[in-house]
Amino acid sequence: MRVVTFAAAMLATGVLAASASAAEIPDTGTPSIPEYQGAPAVKNPLRNPTKPGRNPHMAPNPDSNIHNDTWMTDAYNRRGPLGRDPQQDSYSYPSSLCGSLAFDSEGRIVTVCPSIPLAPQARIIDPETLAPIDTLDLPNAANPPNTKPYQNFSGGGYFFLDDRDRMWIPTKTDHILRVGFGSDGDTLTIERDYDLTGALDEDTERITSALPDYDGLIWFVSKQNAKIGTLDPKTGEIKKIRLDGDEEIENSFSVASDGVYVVSNKRMYRLKARNSTRQENRPRIVWQARYPNSGIVKPSQVDAGSGTTPTNLAGGYVAITDNADPMHVVVYRTANELRKNQHRVVCKVPVFKRGRSATENSLIGSKRSVIVENNYGYQDPFGPDSGAVTEAGFARVDVDRDGRGCSKRWTNEEVRSPTVVPKMSTKTGLIYTYSRPDDPLNQGYFWTAIDYRTGATAWMQYAGSGLLFNNNYAGLALGPDGTAYLGVIGGMIALRDGE
């Protein structure tokens, strides 16, 4: 049923026919609001920006995975567009959505592009033309029960690039593939296939994400039944645990030098691998903390829980959002042993309005600040409510200098960002997102920049209209030369400043 619906939608918009004859994504509408709003920004770099820990088994920060580094900061210490005579390019890929973007040592885009009717595909993409250099079809499998296709992030949605320019891709068949670029550097080649089916139920459990810790052990999590495991890449040995109760893990996780941070739909966890001879490499819970939860699956959410991947901050903190009403930014102390009169929770700061607050994207983190985006109201892009406009909202929350609490610095109530993973440039002082303003005559999408210091909307540039320009949870990325990239249902788009 879902495949038919998807194909019908693509045919109705003309993408299946157009993609065969034209490289650009066809725009199906015209906005009734100005295509460019605001004014070009002036670079305003952050002073002494945080440098996230470098995981020695990952590509250099900030190019290793959808959230840039294993602290999952979503922050770049390089420039992005300033909105000066912005120029957009696009390239049409039929029936796929390249949601997670990384950059290899040559500055090329490497990605995995899931698809509803087709198998996921790994790709190397030219950053100038956006054309594929090479592709590799990945294994496919049916969705587990009660999984909405447009919210299924397994099959490579969370892959990573390692320190030797190799992709590590969790598949829908519960394998992890190590994919290199071949002897010519341009041919995607499976170098190693790790079979995890003995640790996961093939009918109900899928690997959500896999990442190495600082010792090179590959950690993985499953959404269903909330399994957390480790894979020794040298021996292939697997060790796993299952969280208590009916927990799920829908997002990726963060990795710091002191351990692995996982959030389920009920609790926040810090874990380490045991080093005893008897249980070597088995995940061990160091601490756990339950967070407020309304028990409601809000519009845009995958389940009734936090929609964030944990974000580590300098100073020994980790942050998520909860699922209260209104939603809170929750900051925890990461230390194993707390000092006298300290509590695990530093703060719980409410953001956005009651009955209209939810997010399905990781927090941006830099220094003592986190940025949160409101996704409340997003619906199935192929369903009857696909035209629904999401609630507006971005907010910045800072940990106080004394570490005893947090303060909300600003709230932007203008920008409506349905589902994009936003990013920040510490070189420009801008937060980059992808918004859909409330235009009564058109379903248009805009590249959007927000001032980190004030929360004011700096500028907006029209990207395109209709289903093909919907990013459906894909992550925005900033390339080495400052170009902004985003996977959308119709293909790939890019935005650069003019000369």
URJOJO-V614744 format. One record per helix or strand. SS is the DSSP state (a for helix, b for strand). FROM is the first residue (numbers start at 1). TO is the last residue. If there is no record, write none. Layout:
ss->(SS	SS)
from->(FROM	FROM)
to->(TO	TO)
This chain:
ss->(a	a	b	b	b	b	b	b	b	b	a	b	b	b	b	b	b	a	b	b	b	b	b	b	b	b	b	b	b	b	b	b	b	b	b	b	b	b	b	a	b	b	b	b)
from->(2	15	36	58	75	87	97	109	121	132	149	160	167	175	189	207	218	224	227	238	254	259	267	283	293	311	317	323	328	345	364	369	394	406	421	423	430	444	457	467	475	477	484	491)
to->(13	21	38	58	76	92	103	114	125	137	151	162	170	180	195	212	222	226	231	242	256	263	273	290	293	313	321	323	333	350	366	373	399	412	421	425	435	451	465	469	475	478	488	496)
